[in-house]
Amino acid sequence: MGQIKIRIPEDMDAELEKAFPGEDKAAAILHIIEAEMARRRGPGMEPKFEDLVEEVIRLRKEPPYVTDEDIRRAREELRR
């Protein structure tokens, strides 16, 4: 898998957080890129609004990368 490094201006970073609250920024940007690539494939090839909504709902159902339990466990280990 390829890797891209980008710098996001602070104002755009704030807007990204508003648009994708609590989500991993790399994953959010990947979805934006995928949507734009689909749009550029040609008429009729762009994702439908309903498909995008379904994707957002699916992503929101995924657990966070670090759960509250993970944090609690890490704190307990550091106290030892």
C-alpha positions as CSV (number, residue, x, y, z in Angstrom):
1,M,0.0,0.0,0.0
2,G,1.3,3.4,-0.9
3,Q,1.8,6.2,1.7
4,I,1.3,9.9,1.3
5,K,2.5,12.6,3.7
6,I,0.5,15.8,3.7
7,R,0.4,18.9,5.8
8,I,-3.1,20.1,6.7
9,P,-3.6,23.8,7.4
10,E,-5.1,24.4,10.9
11,D,-8.4,25.8,9.6
12,M,-8.8,22.8,7.3
13,D,-7.9,20.5,10.1
14,A,-10.6,22.0,12.3
15,E,-13.1,21.6,9.5
16,L,-12.0,18.0,9.0
17,E,-12.6,17.3,12.7
18,K,-16.1,18.9,12.4
19,A,-16.9,16.8,9.4
20,F,-15.5,13.5,10.8
21,P,-15.7,13.9,14.6
22,G,-13.6,11.4,16.5
23,E,-12.5,9.5,13.4
24,D,-9.0,8.7,12.4
25,K,-7.9,11.5,10.1
26,A,-6.0,9.1,7.7
27,A,-9.1,7.0,7.3
28,A,-11.3,10.1,6.7
29,I,-8.9,11.4,4.1
30,L,-8.8,8.1,2.4
31,H,-12.6,8.0,2.1
32,I,-12.5,11.6,0.7
33,I,-9.9,10.5,-1.9
34,E,-11.9,7.4,-2.8
35,A,-15.1,9.4,-3.3
36,E,-13.3,11.9,-5.5
37,M,-11.7,9.2,-7.6
38,A,-15.2,7.6,-8.1
39,R,-16.6,11.0,-9.1
40,R,-13.9,11.5,-11.7
41,R,-14.4,8.1,-13.3
42,G,-17.2,9.7,-15.3
43,P,-20.9,10.4,-15.3
44,G,-23.0,7.8,-13.5
45,M,-19.9,6.4,-11.8
46,E,-19.9,8.7,-8.7
47,P,-21.0,7.2,-5.5
48,K,-24.7,7.7,-4.7
49,F,-25.6,9.8,-1.7
50,E,-27.3,6.7,-0.1
51,D,-24.0,4.8,-0.5
52,L,-22.1,7.5,1.2
53,V,-24.5,7.6,4.1
54,E,-24.3,3.8,4.5
55,E,-20.5,4.1,4.5
56,V,-20.5,6.7,7.2
57,I,-22.9,4.7,9.3
58,R,-20.7,1.6,8.9
59,L,-17.6,3.5,10.0
60,R,-19.3,4.9,13.0
61,K,-20.2,1.4,14.2
62,E,-16.6,0.4,14.2
63,P,-15.0,0.6,17.6
64,P,-12.3,3.2,18.2
65,Y,-8.7,2.2,17.8
66,V,-8.1,2.6,21.5
67,T,-10.9,1.8,23.8
68,D,-11.5,3.1,27.3
69,E,-10.6,-0.4,28.6
70,D,-7.3,-0.2,26.7
71,I,-6.5,3.1,28.4
72,R,-7.5,1.8,31.8
73,R,-5.3,-1.2,31.4
74,A,-2.3,0.9,30.2
75,R,-2.7,3.2,33.2
76,E,-2.7,0.3,35.6
77,E,0.4,-1.2,34.0
78,L,2.2,2.1,34.3
79,R,1.4,2.4,38.0
80,R,3.2,-0.9,38.7
